C-alpha cells in the first residue's frame, strides 16, 4: 500500500451500494426475523452489522441496520446492491405492516479511518455515524444527505483529514482480511467461509432465515472452504480468477488491489488437500503466480 498522506488518518468519500428506509408497525419484528444479527441492541448501539441469507444459509447481501426513529430503520450496505437487498426484504413481507423505500441516491458516505475518527464525525451536522468495517484501524462511517456531503468533505480536509482513494480502501480492507459481500462471499457461499460468523451472526437471538444452517455450522466447527489473504507478482488478473495447485482447481481469487510491483487479494480456497507452502497458478499446470500471505491461517480453521 502506498504511504498515506498522513500516517494516522484519512477520509474516503463513497456512494452506498444500498441505503433503504424500512418503516411500519411491524418493522422491528420483521427485520429481527430476517437479519442474522440481534437488533435488540438498537438504539443503544449506533448500528448493527449483519447478513441477509437464503434458506440454505448463503449470503445474499450484508448491511448495517440503524434506528431511524419510532418503528423506522435505515438498512445500508457498502457493496450489496439496493435492488437486490430490497427484493430480498420484500419477498418475505406477507401480512406485515412494513414498507421498504430505496433512498440510496439521496445519501452519501464518508469513511474516517484512524486517530480521532469518532471525534471528527461527531462535529459533522445532520450526520448518521456508526462503526465501520473498512480496515484494521478504527473506522467510523458518516452518512449524510448527498447535498451536504461536499461541505463536510471540505471541512474535514481543512481539519487535516487527507483523502484516500478507492484503491487505498481496497488495500486496507484486504490487508485486514475483511470480506466484501457479495464480491468475496456471495449467493453461493456461506458466511463462515469468509470469517463473518463473529461480526455478523448471533447464535442466541432466535429464528431467522438460514438460522438452522448457521447452527449446524457452529456445531460442526469447521467449513471446507475459507477466504484467505494471498499475494502475487505482476498484473492483477480479471476477477474472479480461478486458482490451481498443479492440475487441480482449488478456488478463486475474488478481490485484489495493486501493491508495489504486484498485488494482494482475498481468495476463496478449499481446505481439503491444500498445500499451504505451495504456490498457486491461474491455469492448470501453469507457472506459480500467487502464494498464501499467511500460510499459518490454514491451521486456525
ZIDA-V91171 format. One record per pair of residues at least 24 apart in sequence whose C-alpha atoms are under 7 Angstrom apart, sorted by the first residue. I is the first residue (numbers start at 1). J is the second residue. Records with the same first field share a line. If there is no record, write none. Layout:
I=J  J
//
This chain:
1=168  171  259
5=162
6=162
8=114  115
9=113  114  115  161
10=112  113  114  161  162  163  164
11=110  111  112  113  161  162  163  164
12=110  111  112  163  164  165
13=109  110  111
14=108  109  110
15=108  109
16=77  78  104  108  109
17=77  78  79  80  81  82
18=76  77  80  81  82  104
19=74  75  76  77  82  102  103  104
20=74  75  76  100  101  102  103  104
21=73  74  75  100  101  102  103
22=72  73  74  98  99  100  101
23=71  72  73  98  99  100
24=71  72  97  98  99
25=71  97  98
26=96  97  98
27=71  72  98
28=71
33=207  208
34=208  209
35=208
36=200  201  202  208
37=200  201  202
38=202  205
42=67
43=67
46=129  130
47=130
49=200
50=200  201
51=200
53=209  210
54=209  210
55=209  210
56=210  213
57=190  210  213  214
58=186  187  188  189  190  191
59=185  186  187  189  190  191
60=182  186  187
61=85  181  182
62=181
79=180  181
80=181  182
106=145  146
107=143  144  145  146
108=143  144  145  146  149
109=141  142  143  144
110=141  142  143
111=139  140  141  142
112=139  140  141
113=137  138  139  140
114=138  139
124=152
134=172  173
135=172  173  176
136=176
167=257
170=257
171=257
174=265  266
177=229
183=254
184=254  255
192=223
193=223  225  226  227
194=226  227
222=301
224=270  271  272
225=268  269  270  271
226=268  269  270  271
227=266  267  268  269
228=266  267  268
229=265  266  267  292  293  294
230=264  265  266  267  290  291  292  293
231=263  264  265  290  291  292  293
232=262  263  264  289  290  291
233=261  262  263  289
234=261  262
235=262
236=263
241=282
242=282
243=280  281  282  283
244=280  281  282  283  284
245=279  280  281
246=284  285
247=284  285
248=284
//
